[in-house]
Structure formats: structure tokens, C-alpha cells
């Protein structure tokens, strides 16, 4: 894990965080990083140990760890393999054995409070202080509710709002002003309105015209969605036709969710796989290439900034710190 000051193009440090990386979580004040990690006694074999490591941000030193069920899911590089409650009390880790469940860790008390089966519903999308969402294979969203002890209080489901056999959603969702946005293989944007007390599908609209679909345009990349609180979605788009949801984006589309229209198109120097947007007063859009470069743009007007140097094999998940 590389920590980089994007404004100065300066690497601050690194964390060695086990194998098969996904994202990390952090405390709301950014004093601690919470990293779900997997280790094997013989490197790639032997007794498996999964932990949630806790690192001090000031020193990047490990200060504690919580042993978690040795089932941590890992796969394509996107953000939904873990999550954190909005108040910072709990960290959630997705498991797959292939049975699907979520480990709940109380980071204040440094213990696992529950392992909750999600019954064919995958990934983690926090929806408040005591709840999280999962994407289900039958066209619904599940919301799991917790009590103050971090134990399962109950669950609820939305009605079916998409057909996974006709136009499935990708798992690379992004949160914007409390709501979650998913994009389908064919470029339909779905808004999910969720708080601790409820979850329901909101509006849905096609990102692409029939002419654009016929021309091969589709959303694609490792984590091809990002957002900014001004109401913008950033979507990596390729022109490789059907089932190209993992193909890097040749363009980045800026979409206004209120007007449901495309505001701008950014064409990076080479295709990009992962996107992220900072939340400071002068927000940056970061877009990772397939090589050792992370392109930077002004997130509001699309102007080009100085690029960052990524690891030689290319960057994985991009995360900006939102510490206020």
C-alpha cells in the first residue's frame, strides 16, 4: 500500500499488508488505517491466518490486530470487499468460501462481534452507522442491520429492480451524498437510497443512447466509478462492445446525476482502470493507467494536472482520504 501526497507527487510511505490486496478502511480522523489481510505459514501455502491490522498513520507502524475468520474474500480490484460504518465504530469484511458472509469488527473494542451470512448476496456497501448493503444475484439489494453491540439485528430486501439475466449490475458501485449508484453492463445508472432505517431503489436512467450502444460504448475497468459531492459521477468508458465491463476506459465521462446528462468527456493519454476523486476544496480526479502512471485532472473542469508515478506494474485500487 503506497501513501502518496497527490498535490506534491511525493510518496509518504508504504505498508506491507499481506497478499491478495483489496482496499483499506480508516478512522474518520485518519489516525488509524484498518487493513484486512491474509497470511499463510509458508507464504503461499500452510496454515492460513486472516487479520484486521491496525496501523498508526503518523508512523505507519502496526499497533494492533484483530484475528478474523480465515475466509476473507479477494478477487478483482474494487472497493466493495470491505467497508466501514459511517461513525467509524465497525469495519466490515466480505467472506467467500464460496458461501458468502460478512465479518463485523468493533475497532473500538478490537474484537469480532459477528459473522453474518448474506445468503447469495455479495460485497459491502455501508448505508449508515449500523447497516450495510449487499448486491444479490436475484435482482435485489439486501440491507443488514446491526445493534449497538455489532450483532445482527435483522435484514430487509428491496423489490427486484434489475434483471441479472438481461442487464446485470456491476459490483463497482460508488456512494454520492449518502446514496449508492450502480451501473449496469449496458450503461443504465441505478440509484439506491439507503439509511439505517430503510433501503429502496431510486431513479434509473440510461447513460447511453441506442446509437452509442451500437457504436460499442460500455462502462468498464477495475473500479470505473467515482463521485464528487457536487453531484458528479465519473465513469470509465470503452468502445469494446458487450461484456467489456473489465476492459479499461478509453474515456472518462462526467455525468450530472440531477440532470442525468453527460457534462464533459476526458480522454486520458492511455486507457485507465481505476478512478477516485478527492473531497477537498480543489478536488482531484485520479485515473490509474495499466502502467506505472496515475493521471490527475481537476475534478470539476477536467483540466490536466501533473501525473503521479505508480508502482512499476501499475496501481490497484485508488483511495483518497476524506479526513475532516
C-alpha positions as CSV (number, residue, x, y, z in Angstrom):
1,X,0.0,0.0,0.0
2,X,1.5,3.3,-1.1
3,X,0.6,6.6,0.6
4,X,1.1,9.5,-1.7
5,X,0.6,13.2,-1.4
6,X,-1.1,13.8,-4.7
7,X,-0.7,17.6,-4.6
8,X,3.1,17.3,-4.3
9,X,3.6,14.0,-6.2
10,X,5.5,12.8,-3.1
11,X,5.4,9.3,-1.6
12,X,4.9,9.4,2.1
13,X,5.5,5.8,2.9
14,X,4.4,2.2,2.4
15,X,2.6,-0.6,4.2
16,X,3.3,-4.3,3.6
17,X,-0.1,-5.7,4.1
18,X,-0.1,-9.4,3.2
19,X,-1.2,-10.8,-0.1
20,X,-4.2,-10.5,-2.4
21,X,-4.9,-6.9,-1.6
22,X,-8.2,-5.0,-2.0
23,X,-9.0,-1.7,-0.3
24,X,-8.4,-0.5,3.3
25,X,-10.6,1.4,5.7
26,X,-9.5,4.2,8.1
27,X,-10.8,6.1,11.1
28,X,-12.8,9.2,10.5
29,X,-10.0,11.4,11.8
30,X,-7.4,9.4,9.8
31,X,-5.3,8.5,12.8
32,X,-5.6,4.8,12.1
33,X,-5.7,2.6,9.0
34,X,-7.7,-0.7,9.1
35,X,-6.3,-3.3,6.7
36,X,-8.0,-6.7,6.1
37,X,-5.0,-9.1,5.5
38,X,-4.3,-12.8,4.7
39,X,-1.1,-14.7,5.6
40,X,0.0,-18.3,5.0
41,X,2.6,-20.0,7.2
42,X,4.6,-21.0,4.1
43,X,4.0,-17.8,2.1
44,X,1.5,-19.2,-0.4
45,X,0.5,-22.4,1.5
46,X,0.3,-23.7,5.0
47,X,-1.9,-22.6,7.9
48,X,-3.9,-19.5,7.0
49,X,-4.4,-16.5,9.3
50,X,-6.7,-13.6,8.5
51,X,-6.4,-10.4,10.5
52,X,-7.6,-6.8,10.5
53,X,-4.4,-5.0,11.1
54,X,-4.5,-1.5,12.7
55,X,-1.7,0.9,11.6
56,X,-0.8,4.3,13.2
57,X,-0.9,6.8,10.4
58,X,1.7,9.0,11.9
59,X,4.4,6.3,12.0
60,X,2.8,3.7,9.6
61,X,3.6,1.1,12.3
62,X,1.2,-1.7,13.2
63,X,-0.3,-1.0,16.6
64,X,-2.7,-3.9,16.9
65,X,-4.5,-6.6,15.0
66,X,-7.8,-8.5,15.3
67,X,-7.9,-12.1,14.2
68,X,-10.9,-12.5,11.9
69,X,-12.4,-15.7,10.3
70,X,-10.0,-17.1,7.7
71,X,-12.4,-16.6,4.9
72,X,-11.7,-13.1,3.6
73,X,-12.8,-12.8,0.0
74,X,-10.4,-11.4,-2.6
75,X,-10.6,-11.0,-6.3
76,X,-10.9,-8.2,-8.9
77,X,-9.6,-5.0,-7.5
78,X,-12.5,-2.9,-6.5
79,X,-13.7,-1.2,-3.3
80,X,-16.6,-3.5,-2.2
81,X,-14.7,-6.2,-0.4
82,X,-14.7,-4.2,2.9
83,X,-16.5,-1.2,4.4
84,X,-16.8,0.9,7.5
85,X,-19.8,2.2,9.4
86,X,-20.3,5.9,8.9
87,X,-19.5,6.7,12.5
88,X,-16.2,4.7,12.4
89,X,-17.2,2.1,15.0
90,X,-17.3,-1.0,12.9
91,X,-15.3,-2.4,9.9
92,X,-17.0,-5.0,7.6
93,X,-15.0,-7.7,5.7
94,X,-16.6,-9.7,3.0
95,X,-16.0,-13.5,3.1
96,X,-16.4,-16.1,0.4
97,X,-15.8,-19.9,0.8
98,X,-17.8,-19.9,-1.7
99,X,-20.6,-19.3,0.9
100,X,-21.0,-15.6,1.4
101,X,-20.8,-13.8,4.7
102,X,-19.6,-10.6,6.4
103,X,-17.3,-10.4,9.4
104,X,-18.1,-7.4,11.7
105,X,-15.2,-6.0,13.7
106,X,-15.6,-3.5,16.5
107,X,-12.5,-1.4,16.1
108,X,-13.0,0.4,19.4
109,X,-13.1,-2.8,21.4
110,X,-10.8,-4.7,19.0
111,X,-12.9,-7.8,18.5
112,X,-15.1,-9.6,16.1
113,X,-18.7,-9.1,17.1
114,X,-20.4,-11.3,14.4
115,X,-20.1,-13.3,11.2
116,X,-23.3,-12.8,9.2
117,X,-24.4,-15.0,6.4
118,X,-25.6,-12.9,3.4
119,X,-27.2,-15.9,1.5
120,X,-26.1,-15.3,-2.1
121,X,-25.8,-11.6,-1.8
122,X,-22.2,-10.2,-2.3
123,X,-20.0,-7.3,-1.3
124,X,-20.3,-4.5,1.2
125,X,-21.9,-1.1,0.7
126,X,-22.2,0.8,4.1
127,X,-25.6,2.5,4.5
128,X,-25.3,4.3,7.9
129,X,-23.9,3.8,11.4
130,X,-25.5,0.4,11.9
131,X,-26.2,-1.2,8.5
132,X,-24.7,-2.2,5.2
133,X,-26.0,-3.3,1.8
134,X,-25.1,-6.4,-0.4
135,X,-25.9,-6.9,-4.1
136,X,-28.0,-10.0,-4.7
137,X,-28.0,-12.4,-7.7
138,X,-31.8,-12.3,-8.0
139,X,-32.0,-8.6,-8.9
140,X,-32.4,-7.2,-5.4
141,X,-30.4,-5.4,-2.7
142,X,-30.2,-6.8,0.8
143,X,-29.7,-4.5,3.8
144,X,-28.3,-6.0,7.0
145,X,-29.0,-4.1,10.3
146,X,-26.8,-4.2,13.4
147,X,-27.5,-3.5,17.1
148,X,-25.2,-1.4,19.2
149,X,-23.1,-4.4,20.1
150,X,-22.4,-5.1,16.4
151,X,-24.6,-8.2,16.2
152,X,-27.2,-8.8,13.5
153,X,-30.5,-7.1,14.3
154,X,-32.3,-8.2,11.1
155,X,-32.3,-7.8,7.3
156,X,-34.6,-6.5,4.6
157,X,-34.7,-6.7,0.8
158,X,-35.7,-4.3,-1.9
159,X,-38.1,-5.5,-4.6
160,X,-36.5,-6.8,-7.8
161,X,-35.3,-3.8,-9.7
162,X,-32.9,-5.2,-12.4
163,X,-32.8,-8.5,-14.4
164,X,-29.4,-10.1,-13.9
165,X,-30.0,-12.3,-17.0
166,X,-30.7,-9.4,-19.3
167,X,-28.6,-6.5,-17.9
168,X,-26.8,-7.3,-14.7
169,X,-25.3,-4.6,-12.5
170,X,-21.5,-4.5,-11.9
171,X,-20.4,-4.5,-8.3
172,X,-18.2,-1.4,-8.8
173,X,-20.7,1.0,-7.1
174,X,-19.9,4.4,-5.7
175,X,-21.5,6.4,-2.9
176,X,-22.7,10.0,-3.5
177,X,-24.2,12.2,-0.8
178,X,-25.4,9.1,1.1
179,X,-26.9,7.3,-1.9
180,X,-25.3,4.4,-3.8
181,X,-25.0,4.4,-7.6
182,X,-24.7,1.2,-9.6
183,X,-24.2,0.9,-13.4
184,X,-25.3,-2.0,-15.5
185,X,-23.4,-3.8,-18.2
186,X,-25.4,-1.8,-20.8
187,X,-24.9,1.5,-19.1
188,X,-28.1,2.0,-17.1
189,X,-27.5,4.0,-13.9
190,X,-29.4,2.8,-10.8
191,X,-29.7,5.0,-7.7
192,X,-30.2,3.2,-4.3
193,X,-31.5,5.3,-1.5
194,X,-30.4,3.8,1.9
195,X,-30.2,4.9,5.5
196,X,-30.1,2.7,8.6
197,X,-33.9,2.5,8.7
198,X,-34.7,1.8,5.0
199,X,-33.4,0.9,1.6
200,X,-35.2,1.4,-1.7
201,X,-34.3,1.7,-5.4
202,X,-34.5,5.3,-6.6
203,X,-34.4,6.6,-10.1
204,X,-32.7,4.7,-13.0
205,X,-31.8,6.1,-16.4
206,X,-29.8,5.1,-19.5
207,X,-26.3,6.6,-19.7
208,X,-26.1,5.6,-23.4
209,X,-28.2,6.2,-26.4
210,X,-29.0,3.4,-28.8
211,X,-26.6,5.0,-31.2
212,X,-23.8,4.9,-28.6
213,X,-24.6,1.3,-27.7
214,X,-24.5,0.3,-31.4
215,X,-21.1,2.1,-31.6
216,X,-19.8,-0.2,-28.8
217,X,-19.6,2.2,-25.9
218,X,-19.8,0.4,-22.5
219,X,-18.7,1.2,-18.9
220,X,-15.5,-0.7,-18.0
221,X,-12.5,-1.0,-15.8
222,X,-11.4,-2.3,-12.4
223,X,-13.1,0.4,-10.3
224,X,-14.6,2.5,-13.1
225,X,-16.9,4.7,-10.9
226,X,-16.1,7.7,-8.8
227,X,-18.1,10.6,-7.5
228,X,-18.0,14.1,-6.1
229,X,-20.4,15.7,-3.7
230,X,-21.3,18.4,-6.2
231,X,-23.4,15.7,-7.9
232,X,-21.0,14.3,-10.4
233,X,-20.3,10.7,-11.4
234,X,-17.1,9.8,-13.2
235,X,-17.4,6.8,-15.4
236,X,-14.7,5.0,-17.3
237,X,-16.0,4.1,-20.8
238,X,-14.6,1.9,-23.5
239,X,-15.7,1.1,-27.0
240,X,-15.3,-2.6,-26.9
241,X,-18.9,-3.6,-27.1
242,X,-20.9,-6.2,-25.0
243,X,-19.3,-7.8,-21.9
244,X,-16.4,-5.3,-21.8
245,X,-17.1,-4.3,-18.2
246,X,-13.5,-5.2,-17.2
247,X,-11.8,-3.5,-20.2
248,X,-10.1,-0.2,-19.2
249,X,-11.7,3.0,-20.2
250,X,-10.6,5.0,-23.2
251,X,-12.6,8.0,-22.0
252,X,-13.9,9.3,-18.6
253,X,-17.4,10.6,-18.7
254,X,-18.5,13.3,-16.2
255,X,-22.3,12.8,-15.6
256,X,-24.5,15.1,-13.6
257,X,-26.9,13.0,-11.5
258,X,-29.5,15.7,-11.1
259,X,-30.0,16.5,-14.8
260,X,-29.0,12.9,-15.8
261,X,-26.8,14.3,-18.6
262,X,-23.2,14.0,-19.6
263,X,-21.4,17.2,-18.8
264,X,-17.9,16.5,-20.1
265,X,-15.6,13.9,-21.6
266,X,-12.0,13.5,-20.6
267,X,-9.7,11.5,-22.8
268,X,-6.7,10.2,-20.8
269,X,-3.3,9.6,-22.6
270,X,-3.9,5.8,-22.3
271,X,-6.8,3.6,-21.1
272,X,-7.5,3.7,-17.4
273,X,-8.6,1.0,-14.9
274,X,-9.4,2.7,-11.6
275,X,-10.8,6.1,-10.7
276,X,-11.0,8.1,-7.5
277,X,-11.9,11.7,-6.6
278,X,-10.7,13.7,-3.6
279,X,-13.1,15.7,-1.4
280,X,-11.1,18.8,-0.6
281,X,-11.7,22.3,-1.8
282,X,-9.8,21.8,-5.0
283,X,-10.8,18.2,-5.9
284,X,-8.6,16.0,-8.0
285,X,-9.7,13.2,-10.3
286,X,-7.1,10.3,-10.2
287,X,-7.2,7.8,-13.0
288,X,-4.8,4.8,-13.0
289,X,-3.3,3.6,-16.2
290,X,-2.3,0.0,-16.9
291,X,1.3,1.0,-16.5
292,X,3.3,3.0,-13.8
293,X,1.4,6.2,-14.1
294,X,-1.7,7.8,-12.4
295,X,-3.2,10.6,-14.4
296,X,-4.5,13.6,-12.5
297,X,-7.2,16.0,-13.6
298,X,-9.1,18.9,-12.0
299,X,-12.3,17.0,-11.0
300,X,-14.6,20.0,-11.7
301,X,-13.3,21.3,-15.1
302,X,-11.3,18.3,-16.4
303,X,-8.0,20.2,-16.9
304,X,-4.8,18.2,-16.8
305,X,-2.6,18.2,-13.7
306,X,0.8,16.6,-13.2
307,X,0.7,12.8,-13.2
308,X,1.8,10.6,-10.3
309,X,4.2,7.7,-10.5
310,X,2.6,4.4,-9.6
311,X,4.3,1.1,-8.8
312,X,6.0,-0.3,-11.9
313,X,3.3,-2.9,-12.5
314,X,0.5,-0.3,-12.3
315,X,-1.7,0.9,-9.5
316,X,-4.5,-1.2,-8.0
317,X,-7.3,0.5,-6.0
318,X,-7.1,4.2,-5.6
319,X,-8.4,5.8,-2.4
320,X,-8.4,9.4,-1.4
321,X,-8.5,10.2,2.4
322,X,-11.6,12.1,3.5
323,X,-10.5,13.3,6.9
324,X,-12.3,16.5,8.1
